Amino acid sequence: MFRVSRRLDYGLQLMIALSKEETNRPQATALLSEQLHIPLPFLHQIGRALIQGGLIKATPGPHGGLRLSHPAERMTLLQIIETLEGPVRVTPEPNGAGNGVASRAVWEDLQGKLIVYMNCITLKELGTLPHEAINALNFNAAVASAVASQN
C-alpha cells in the first residue's frame, strides 16, 4: 500500500520551504530544522538523499546551507517522492500461485494514474498554493491524460 512516510512528509516540507526563497540563497539547516520542526539529524539525512538525487545543493560555511538545484517549476512531486522513497508502487508483488491476476489490472491502472497525477504537480505549485488549494489542481485533466495515453 502506498503510504506517506514521515521521511517523505518532512522532505516535501523541506523542498517547499526551499522553493519559497525567491533568490535561491542557501538556507541554514539549523534554522530550517527549527522552522519546520524537523529534528536536525533527520533533516540532514533527508537533505543528503535530496542532494544525491540532484534536487538540492549544499553550500558549506557560515553563510551556507541548502538550496534548490533547479527552478521549482521544473521539479515535480513525483521526482521528490521517488528521490526519497524510490519508485511509486501500488501493484502487489506476485505470489507465484497466480492469485490476484484479475485484480492486478486495477492496481496497474491506479498506479499509472497516480504517477501521471504526481508528475503534473510542480514544486512551484506546492509552494505557492494554500494547503486547501491543492484540491484545485486539475486532477481530472491528469487522469484523462493518463487514460488517453494508455489507449
ZASELO-209169 format. One record per residue: x, y, z of N, C-alpha, C in turn. Coordinates in pm, 1 decimal. Example, Ala and Ser with C-alpha at 12.3 -4.5 7.8 and 13.67 -1.06 7.14 Angstrom:
BEGIN
@nx=1319.0 ny=-569.0 nz=780.0 cax=1230.0 cay=-450.0 caz=780.0 cx=1320.0 cy=-330.0 cz=780.0;
@nx=1285.0 ny=-225.0 nz=708.0 cax=1367.0 cay=-106.0 caz=714.0 cx=1290.0 cy=3.0 cz=787.0;
# end
This chain:
BEGIN
@nx=83.8 ny=-117.5 nz=0.0 cax=0.0 cay=0.0 caz=0.0 cx=88.2 cy=123.6 cz=0.0;
@nx=47.6 ny=220.5 nz=-75.0 cax=120.8 cay=346.5 caz=-80.5 cx=84.6 cy=426.9 cz=43.8;
@nx=186.1 ny=464.0 nz=117.8 cax=162.3 cay=547.5 caz=235.2 cx=267.5 cy=655.9 cz=237.8;
@nx=235.9 ny=764.3 nz=303.8 cax=327.2 cay=877.3 caz=315.4 cx=405.8 cy=860.8 cz=444.7;
@nx=534.5 ny=836.0 nz=430.6 cax=621.3 cay=819.9 caz=547.1 cx=655.2 cy=956.2 cz=607.7;
@nx=703.0 ny=953.8 nz=727.8 cax=747.5 cay=1076.9 caz=792.9 cx=861.9 cy=1139.0 cz=711.5;
@nx=951.2 ny=1053.2 nz=661.2 cax=1063.9 cay=1099.5 caz=580.0 cx=1013.0 cy=1175.3 cz=456.9;
@nx=912.9 ny=1121.2 nz=389.0 cax=856.9 cay=1186.7 caz=271.0 cx=787.7 cy=1317.2 cz=309.2;
@nx=708.6 ny=1314.9 nz=414.2 cax=638.5 cay=1434.7 caz=458.2 cx=737.6 cy=1546.0 cz=493.5;
@nx=838.5 ny=1513.2 nz=572.2 cax=940.1 cay=1612.0 caz=608.3 cx=1017.8 cy=1658.7 cz=484.8;
@nx=1050.3 ny=1566.2 nz=395.7 cax=1123.3 cay=1602.8 caz=274.9 cx=1044.4 cy=1698.4 cz=187.9;
@nx=915.7 ny=1674.7 nz=177.1 cax=831.0 cay=1763.8 caz=98.9 cx=822.0 cy=1900.7 cz=166.0;
@nx=809.1 ny=1903.5 nz=298.6 cax=808.4 cay=2031.6 caz=370.1 cx=938.4 cy=2107.9 cz=345.4;
@nx=1051.4 ny=2036.6 nz=348.7 cax=1181.3 cay=2098.5 caz=324.2 cx=1188.1 cy=2156.6 cz=183.3;
@nx=1146.3 ny=2080.6 nz=85.2 cax=1150.3 cay=2127.7 caz=-53.4 cx=1060.7 cy=2249.9 cz=-73.4;
@nx=943.5 ny=2250.0 nz=-11.9 cax=853.4 cay=2364.9 caz=-22.9 cx=917.4 cy=2487.4 cz=42.0;
@nx=978.5 ny=2469.6 nz=159.1 cax=1045.3 cay=2581.3 caz=227.2 cx=1157.8 cy=2637.7 cz=140.2;
@nx=1236.4 ny=2550.7 nz=78.5 cax=1345.4 cay=2597.5 caz=-8.1 cx=1291.7 cy=2668.8 cz=-131.5;
@nx=1178.0 ny=2624.4 nz=-181.5 cax=1120.2 cay=2686.4 caz=-301.5 cx=1069.6 cy=2827.4 cz=-274.3;
@nx=1043.4 ny=2859.6 nz=-150.2 cax=990.9 cay=2992.3 caz=-115.8 cx=1100.6 cy=3098.2 cz=-105.9;
@nx=1227.3 ny=3057.7 nz=-109.4 cax=1339.3 cay=3151.9 caz=-109.6 cx=1355.0 cy=3203.5 cz=-252.1;
@nx=1305.8 ny=3325.1 nz=-277.6 cax=1298.4 cay=3378.0 caz=-413.5 cx=1434.3 cy=3390.9 cz=-481.6;
@nx=1538.2 ny=3421.4 nz=-407.0 cax=1670.7 cay=3438.5 caz=-467.4 cx=1749.9 cy=3308.5 cz=-468.6;
@nx=1693.5 ny=3202.6 nz=-414.7 cax=1756.7 cay=3070.3 caz=-406.6 cx=1889.6 cy=3074.3 cz=-330.6;
@nx=1895.7 ny=3161.4 nz=-229.8 cax=2014.4 cay=3164.2 caz=-143.4 cx=2010.4 cy=3044.2 cz=-50.3;
@nx=2127.6 ny=2995.1 nz=-10.3 cax=2130.5 cay=2882.2 caz=83.0 cx=2063.0 cy=2918.4 cz=215.8;
@nx=1987.7 ny=2823.5 nz=268.1 cax=1920.3 cay=2841.7 caz=396.4 cx=1984.1 cy=2747.5 cz=497.8;
@nx=2017.8 ny=2799.9 nz=612.1 cax=2085.2 cay=2722.8 caz=716.9 cx=1998.5 cy=2606.3 cz=763.0;
@nx=2060.8 ny=2490.4 nz=775.7 cax=1985.4 cay=2371.4 caz=816.2 cx=1931.0 cy=2384.1 cz=958.0;
@nx=2006.8 ny=2447.6 nz=1046.4 cax=1958.8 cay=2463.7 caz=1184.6 cx=1832.4 cy=2548.1 cz=1187.0;
@nx=1828.6 ny=2652.9 nz=1107.1 cax=1710.9 cay=2738.8 caz=1100.5 cx=1593.5 cy=2664.7 cz=1037.3;
@nx=1619.2 ny=2590.9 nz=929.7 cax=1513.3 cay=2512.1 caz=866.8 cx=1457.0 cy=2409.1 cz=964.6;
@nx=1545.2 ny=2343.9 nz=1038.5 cax=1504.0 cay=2244.8 caz=1137.0 cx=1410.1 cy=2305.8 cz=1239.8;
@nx=1446.3 ny=2422.9 nz=1286.2 cax=1364.5 cay=2491.3 caz=1387.3 cx=1230.8 cy=2536.0 cz=1328.8;
@nx=1233.3 ny=2596.7 nz=1209.9 cax=1110.7 cay=2647.5 caz=1147.8 cx=1013.1 cy=2536.3 cz=1111.1;
@nx=1066.2 ny=2424.8 nz=1063.5 cax=981.5 cay=2315.5 caz=1014.8 cx=952.8 cy=2209.3 cz=1120.6;
@nx=1015.8 ny=2223.7 nz=1238.1 cax=1000.0 cay=2127.3 caz=1347.5 cx=1042.0 cy=1986.9 cz=1303.6;
@nx=1156.8 ny=1982.7 nz=1233.9 cax=1216.1 cay=1856.1 caz=1191.0 cx=1344.7 cy=1838.1 cz=1270.6;
@nx=1362.6 ny=1725.7 nz=1339.4 cax=1488.3 cay=1704.7 caz=1412.6 cx=1608.4 cy=1722.6 cz=1318.3;
@nx=1708.5 ny=1799.2 nz=1363.4 cax=1821.9 cay=1832.8 caz=1278.4 cx=1891.3 cy=1710.8 cz=1218.0;
@nx=1918.7 ny=1602.7 nz=1294.3 cax=1982.3 cay=1487.0 caz=1230.8 cx=1896.0 cy=1425.8 cz=1119.3;
@nx=1765.4 ny=1425.8 nz=1138.8 cax=1675.0 cay=1371.6 caz=1037.0 cx=1673.3 cy=1463.2 cz=914.7;
@nx=1674.8 ny=1594.0 nz=936.7 cax=1679.3 cay=1689.7 caz=826.5 cx=1807.8 cy=1669.3 cz=745.4;
@nx=1920.4 ny=1646.7 nz=814.1 cax=2046.7 cay=1621.0 caz=743.8 cx=2037.4 cy=1493.2 cz=660.0;
@nx=1976.7 ny=1390.4 nz=715.1 cax=1961.3 cay=1263.4 caz=643.2 cx=1875.5 cy=1282.5 cz=517.7;
@nx=1765.6 ny=1353.4 nz=532.3 cax=1677.0 cay=1381.0 caz=418.8 cx=1749.7 cy=1468.2 cz=317.2;
@nx=1821.2 ny=1568.4 nz=366.3 cax=1897.7 cay=1656.7 caz=277.7 cx=1999.3 cy=1580.5 cz=194.7;
@nx=2069.4 ny=1485.2 nz=256.4 cax=2167.2 cay=1404.2 caz=182.2 cx=2099.7 cy=1328.1 cz=67.9;
@nx=1983.6 ny=1270.7 nz=94.7 cax=1911.9 cay=1197.3 caz=-9.8 cx=1870.6 cy=1290.8 cz=-123.7;
@nx=1825.7 ny=1409.8 nz=-89.3 cax=1784.3 cay=1506.6 caz=-191.9 cx=1903.6 cy=1559.1 cz=-271.2;
@nx=2019.0 ny=1571.3 nz=-204.9 cax=2142.2 cay=1611.5 caz=-274.3 cx=2184.8 cy=1501.1 cz=-370.2;
@nx=2185.0 ny=1377.4 nz=-322.2 cax=2223.9 cay=1264.4 caz=-407.3 cx=2129.1 cy=1249.7 cz=-526.0;
@nx=2003.9 ny=1285.0 nz=-505.6 cax=1905.1 cay=1279.8 caz=-613.2 cx=1912.2 cy=1398.5 cz=-707.3;
@nx=1998.2 ny=1495.3 nz=-677.3 cax=2015.5 cay=1611.4 caz=-764.2 cx=1909.6 cy=1718.4 cz=-751.2;
@nx=1827.2 ny=1711.7 nz=-646.3 cax=1721.0 cay=1811.0 caz=-631.4 cx=1764.4 cy=1935.3 cz=-554.3;
@nx=1860.6 ny=1920.1 nz=-464.2 cax=1910.9 cay=2035.1 caz=-389.5 cx=2063.1 cy=2033.5 cz=-388.8;
@nx=2119.6 ny=2147.9 nz=-350.4 cax=2264.3 cay=2162.2 caz=-335.5 cx=2292.8 cy=2212.5 cz=-195.2;
@nx=2410.2 ny=2177.0 nz=-145.4 cax=2454.4 cay=2224.7 caz=-14.5 cx=2573.7 cy=2317.0 cz=-34.5;
@nx=2571.7 ny=2428.9 nz=36.9 cax=2682.2 cay=2522.9 caz=35.0 cx=2743.3 cy=2522.5 cz=174.3;
@nx=2872.5 ny=2487.2 nz=185.7 cax=2935.9 cay=2484.2 caz=317.5 cx=2971.0 cy=2624.9 cz=366.3;
@nx=2998.6 ny=2634.7 nz=494.6 cax=3046.2 cay=2760.8 caz=551.2 cx=2943.2 cy=2830.7 cz=636.0;
@nx=2985.6 ny=2941.5 nz=698.7 cax=2896.7 cay=3012.2 caz=791.5 cx=2773.2 cy=3072.4 cz=724.9;
@nx=2781.1 ny=3102.7 nz=596.4 cax=2663.9 cay=3156.6 caz=525.1 cx=2606.0 cy=3052.9 cz=430.6;
@nx=2638.1 ny=2927.2 nz=455.6 cax=2593.9 cay=2818.5 caz=370.1 cx=2461.0 cy=2761.3 cz=413.1;
@nx=2426.9 ny=2653.1 nz=349.8 cax=2301.1 cay=2585.3 caz=379.0 cx=2253.7 cy=2509.7 cz=257.3;
@nx=2124.9 ny=2490.5 nz=248.6 cax=2062.9 cay=2415.0 caz=140.2 cx=1988.0 cy=2508.7 cz=47.2;
@nx=1988.2 ny=2472.6 nz=-81.2 cax=1911.2 cay=2547.8 caz=-181.0 cx=1871.1 cy=2452.9 cz=-292.7;
@nx=1775.1 ny=2493.6 nz=-372.7 cax=1728.9 cay=2411.0 caz=-484.1 cx=1834.8 cy=2403.2 cz=-593.5;
@nx=1843.1 ny=2289.4 nz=-660.0 cax=1935.0 cay=2272.0 caz=-772.6 cx=1875.2 cy=2322.5 cz=-903.1;
@nx=1743.8 ny=2323.4 nz=-910.6 cax=1672.3 cay=2363.2 caz=-1032.6 cx=1555.3 cy=2452.7 cz=-992.7;
@nx=1503.1 ny=2530.3 nz=-1086.5 cax=1384.4 cay=2610.6 caz=-1055.8 cx=1268.1 cy=2521.0 cz=-1010.8;
@nx=1189.8 ny=2571.3 nz=-917.9 cax=1078.6 cay=2494.3 caz=-861.2 cx=976.8 cy=2451.9 cz=-966.5;
@nx=962.9 ny=2529.8 nz=-1071.9 cax=866.1 cay=2492.9 caz=-1175.7 cx=914.1 cy=2375.4 cz=-1260.5;
@nx=1041.3 ny=2336.2 nz=-1247.0 cax=1095.1 cay=2221.9 caz=-1322.0 cx=1104.9 cy=2095.9 cz=-1237.5;
@nx=1059.8 ny=2101.1 nz=-1113.2 cax=1061.8 cay=1983.2 caz=-1025.3 cx=918.9 cy=1942.2 cz=-994.6;
@nx=896.9 ny=1810.8 nz=-990.4 cax=761.6 cay=1762.0 caz=-966.8 cx=752.0 cy=1685.4 cz=-834.7;
@nx=629.7 ny=1672.7 nz=-789.9 cax=602.5 cay=1593.3 caz=-670.7 cx=654.3 cy=1451.3 cz=-690.0;
@nx=636.6 ny=1395.7 nz=-808.7 cax=683.4 cay=1259.8 caz=-836.3 cx=835.5 cy=1248.8 cz=-819.6;
@nx=910.8 ny=1346.3 nz=-868.9 cax=1056.8 cay=1343.8 caz=-853.8 cx=1096.8 cy=1342.1 cz=-706.6;
@nx=1030.0 ny=1422.6 nz=-627.9 cax=1062.2 cay=1430.0 caz=-484.5 cx=1029.6 cy=1296.2 cz=-417.9;
@nx=912.5 ny=1242.9 nz=-445.9 cax=871.6 cay=1115.3 caz=-387.3 cx=970.7 cy=1005.3 cz=-424.5;
@nx=1003.0 ny=995.0 nz=-552.3 cax=1092.1 cay=887.6 caz=-595.9 cx=1234.6 cy=905.5 cz=-544.5;
@nx=1277.7 ny=1028.5 nz=-525.2 cax=1410.8 cay=1052.9 caz=-469.1 cx=1417.1 cy=1005.4 cz=-324.4;
@nx=1311.8 ny=1030.2 nz=-249.6 cax=1312.4 cay=995.8 caz=-107.3 cx=1267.1 cy=853.1 cz=-77.4;
@nx=1178.6 ny=798.5 nz=-160.0 cax=1119.0 cay=669.0 caz=-127.5 cx=1138.2 cy=562.1 cz=-234.0;
@nx=1191.4 ny=598.0 nz=-348.7 cax=1203.6 cay=502.0 caz=-457.5 cx=1078.3 cy=504.1 cz=-544.1;
@nx=1071.1 ny=413.4 nz=-640.5 cax=957.3 cay=412.5 caz=-732.5 cx=823.2 cy=393.8 cz=-660.2;
@nx=723.0 ny=463.5 nz=-710.2 cax=587.4 cay=450.7 caz=-655.8 cx=532.2 cy=315.9 cz=-699.4;
@nx=488.2 ny=236.2 nz=-602.1 cax=435.4 cay=103.0 caz=-631.0 cx=304.2 cy=82.5 cz=-557.0;
@nx=198.9 ny=55.1 nz=-631.1 cax=73.9 cay=13.3 caz=-568.0 cx=36.1 cy=-126.3 cz=-613.4;
@nx=110.8 ny=-180.6 nz=-708.7 cax=80.3 cay=-315.8 caz=-755.2 cx=136.4 cy=-417.0 cz=-656.7;
@nx=59.9 ny=-520.8 nz=-626.5 cax=108.8 cay=-622.4 caz=-532.9 cx=220.8 cy=-705.1 cz=-594.9;
@nx=305.0 ny=-757.1 nz=-509.3 cax=411.9 cay=-846.1 caz=-555.2 cx=349.3 cy=-979.1 cz=-597.6;
@nx=398.1 ny=-1037.8 nz=-708.0 cax=344.3 cay=-1168.3 caz=-747.6 cx=374.9 cy=-1272.4 cz=-640.3;
@nx=277.2 ny=-1358.7 nz=-613.6 cax=298.4 cay=-1458.8 caz=-509.1 cx=327.0 cy=-1597.3 cz=-566.4;
@nx=335.2 ny=-1607.3 nz=-698.1 cax=372.2 cay=-1734.6 caz=-759.6 cx=257.0 cy=-1832.0 cz=-776.4;
@nx=144.1 ny=-1807.5 nz=-710.8 cax=31.2 cay=-1900.5 caz=-718.2 cx=-71.9 cy=-1856.2 cz=-822.0;
@nx=-46.6 ny=-1742.8 nz=-888.4 cax=-142.1 cay=-1693.9 caz=-987.0 cx=-256.7 cy=-1616.2 cz=-925.8;
@nx=-256.0 ny=-1600.7 nz=-795.7 cax=-363.1 cay=-1526.1 caz=-729.5 cx=-352.7 cy=-1378.2 cz=-763.0;
@nx=-467.2 ny=-1315.1 nz=-775.3 cax=-470.0 cay=-1171.2 caz=-795.3 cx=-449.7 cy=-1125.4 cz=-937.8;
@nx=-449.9 ny=-1218.3 nz=-1033.7 cax=-427.2 cay=-1180.8 caz=-1173.0 cx=-536.0 cy=-1085.4 cz=-1220.3;
@nx=-660.0 ny=-1113.2 nz=-1183.7 cax=-770.9 cay=-1028.6 caz=-1227.5 cx=-763.7 cy=-890.1 cz=-1166.5;
@nx=-724.2 ny=-881.3 nz=-1040.1 cax=-719.7 cay=-750.1 caz=-975.5 cx=-593.1 cy=-672.5 cz=-1011.0;
@nx=-491.9 ny=-740.8 nz=-1062.6 cax=-365.7 cay=-675.0 caz=-1095.6 cx=-386.7 cy=-560.4 cz=-1194.7;
@nx=-475.1 ny=-577.6 nz=-1291.3 cax=-502.3 cay=-472.7 caz=-1390.1 cx=-555.0 cy=-346.4 cz=-1322.2;
@nx=-635.9 ny=-363.6 nz=-1219.2 cax=-688.9 cay=-248.0 caz=-1145.3 cx=-574.9 cy=-173.0 cz=-1077.8;
@nx=-484.6 ny=-246.7 nz=-1011.6 cax=-373.2 cay=-183.3 caz=-940.7 cx=-277.3 cy=-116.1 cz=-1037.9;
@nx=-252.3 ny=-179.9 nz=-1152.0 cax=-163.4 cay=-120.7 caz=-1251.6 cx=-223.1 cy=7.6 cz=-1308.7;
@nx=-354.6 ny=6.7 nz=-1331.9 cax=-423.2 cay=126.3 caz=-1381.6 cx=-414.2 cy=238.8 cz=-1278.7;
@nx=-439.8 ny=205.1 nz=-1152.4 cax=-431.7 cay=305.1 caz=-1045.6 cx=-289.8 cy=360.7 cz=-1034.8;
@nx=-191.5 ny=273.9 nz=-1040.7 cax=-52.5 cay=318.8 caz=-1032.2 cx=-19.5 cy=415.9 cz=-1145.5;
@nx=-60.4 ny=382.8 nz=-1265.8 cax=-35.0 cay=471.1 caz=-1380.1 cx=-97.4 cy=608.0 cz=-1361.8;
@nx=-219.8 ny=609.7 nz=-1312.6 cax=-288.8 cay=737.4 caz=-1291.9 cx=-224.2 cy=818.7 cz=-1180.1;
@nx=-183.2 ny=752.4 nz=-1073.3 cax=-114.4 cay=823.1 caz=-964.4 cx=15.7 cy=885.8 cz=-1012.4;
@nx=91.2 ny=810.4 nz=-1090.3 cax=219.1 cay=860.3 caz=-1139.7 cx=198.5 cy=981.9 cz=-1229.9;
@nx=102.6 ny=974.0 nz=-1319.4 cax=75.4 cay=1087.4 caz=-1408.1 cx=33.4 cy=1208.9 cz=-1325.4;
@nx=-54.6 ny=1187.7 nz=-1230.0 cax=-103.0 cay=1298.4 caz=-1147.4 cx=11.0 cy=1362.7 cz=-1068.1;
@nx=93.9 ny=1279.8 nz=-1002.6 cax=203.3 cay=1334.7 caz=-921.9 cx=309.0 cy=1401.9 cz=-1008.5;
@nx=318.9 ny=1360.1 nz=-1133.5 cax=414.4 cay=1422.1 caz=-1224.7 cx=362.7 cy=1555.3 cz=-1278.3;
@nx=233.5 ny=1581.7 nz=-1262.5 cax=172.8 cay=1707.7 caz=-1308.6 cx=184.2 cy=1819.2 cz=-1204.0;
@nx=212.7 ny=1784.3 nz=-1081.1 cax=217.9 cay=1884.0 caz=-973.4 cx=362.9 cy=1928.7 cz=-956.3;
@nx=387.9 ny=2057.1 nz=-981.1 cax=524.2 cay=2108.6 caz=-967.3 cx=548.0 cy=2157.3 cz=-824.5;
@nx=675.7 ny=2164.0 nz=-789.8 cax=713.3 cay=2217.9 caz=-658.8 cx=669.1 cy=2362.8 cz=-646.5;
@nx=673.5 ny=2436.6 nz=-754.7 cax=628.5 cay=2576.0 caz=-751.0 cx=481.3 cy=2583.8 cz=-712.1;
@nx=400.0 ny=2495.7 nz=-770.4 cax=257.6 cay=2494.1 caz=-735.1 cx=239.1 cy=2460.5 cz=-587.4;
@nx=312.6 ny=2362.7 nz=-540.1 cax=301.2 cay=2323.2 caz=-399.8 cx=342.0 cy=2437.9 cz=-307.3;
@nx=441.4 ny=2515.2 nz=-348.8 cax=491.5 cay=2623.4 caz=-265.1 cx=409.1 cy=2749.5 cz=-268.2;
@nx=328.0 ny=2767.9 nz=-372.6 cax=252.5 cay=2892.4 caz=-384.3 cx=105.7 cy=2877.7 cz=-348.2;
@nx=56.6 ny=2755.9 nz=-349.2 cax=-84.9 cay=2735.3 caz=-319.2 cx=-107.6 cy=2718.9 cz=-170.0;
@nx=-215.4 ny=2776.7 nz=-119.1 cax=-251.6 cay=2744.8 caz=18.7 cx=-286.3 cy=2596.6 cz=27.3;
@nx=-271.5 ny=2539.7 nz=142.7 cax=-291.8 cay=2396.0 caz=162.9 cx=-425.4 cy=2348.4 cz=104.9;
@nx=-531.6 ny=2424.0 nz=126.0 cax=-664.2 cay=2383.1 caz=79.5 cx=-673.2 cy=2384.5 cz=-72.4;
@nx=-588.6 ny=2463.5 nz=-137.7 cax=-598.4 cay=2478.7 caz=-282.8 cx=-534.0 cy=2364.0 cz=-358.8;
@nx=-467.4 ny=2272.7 nz=-291.5 cax=-410.1 cay=2157.4 caz=-361.1 cx=-520.5 cy=2084.5 cz=-436.3;
@nx=-640.9 ny=2083.2 nz=-379.9 cax=-753.5 cay=2018.2 caz=-446.5 cx=-789.4 cy=2087.3 cz=-577.3;
@nx=-749.7 ny=2213.1 nz=-591.8 cax=-780.9 cay=2286.8 caz=-713.4 cx=-692.6 cy=2244.2 cz=-830.2;
@nx=-584.9 ny=2170.8 nz=-803.1 cax=-502.6 cay=2120.2 caz=-912.5 cx=-590.6 cy=2030.8 cz=-998.1;
@nx=-571.7 ny=2037.9 nz=-1125.3 cax=-665.3 cay=1972.7 caz=-1215.3 cx=-645.1 cy=1821.5 cz=-1220.9;
@nx=-699.7 ny=1752.5 nz=-1121.5 cax=-688.7 cay=1607.1 caz=-1112.9 cx=-756.0 cy=1540.7 cz=-1232.2;
@nx=-872.4 ny=1588.5 nz=-1271.0 cax=-945.4 cay=1524.5 caz=-1380.4 cx=-868.3 cy=1530.6 cz=-1511.7;
@nx=-799.1 ny=1641.6 nz=-1536.7 cax=-720.5 cay=1653.2 caz=-1659.6 cx=-604.7 cy=1553.9 cz=-1658.1;
@nx=-540.6 ny=1538.2 nz=-1542.2 cax=-429.4 cay=1443.2 caz=-1531.5 cx=-477.7 cy=1300.6 cz=-1554.1;
@nx=-591.4 ny=1266.8 nz=-1496.0 cax=-646.8 cay=1132.1 caz=-1512.7 cx=-688.2 cy=1111.1 cz=-1657.9;
@nx=-751.7 ny=1209.6 nz=-1719.9 cax=-792.3 cay=1197.9 caz=-1859.1 cx=-669.9 cy=1176.9 cz=-1948.9;
@nx=-563.3 ny=1248.5 nz=-1919.3 cax=-439.8 cay=1234.4 caz=-1996.4 cx=-382.4 cy=1093.7 cz=-1981.7;
@nx=-385.9 ny=1041.8 nz=-1858.8 cax=-334.2 cay=907.7 caz=-1834.2 cx=-414.5 cy=803.0 cz=-1908.9;
@nx=-545.0 ny=817.5 nz=-1906.7 cax=-632.7 cay=723.9 caz=-1976.8 cx=-606.9 cy=729.9 cz=-2126.5;
@nx=-593.4 ny=850.8 nz=-2179.3 cax=-569.3 cay=867.1 caz=-2323.5 cx=-436.8 cy=805.9 cz=-2364.0;
@nx=-334.9 ny=820.8 nz=-2280.2 cax=-203.0 cay=767.5 caz=-2315.7 cx=-198.0 cy=614.7 cz=-2306.7;
@nx=-287.9 ny=555.7 nz=-2229.9 cax=-289.2 cay=410.7 caz=-2217.0 cx=-367.7 cy=344.7 cz=-2329.9;
@nx=-446.4 ny=422.4 nz=-2401.0 cax=-528.6 cay=367.6 caz=-2512.2 cx=-454.5 cy=370.1 cz=-2642.4;
# end
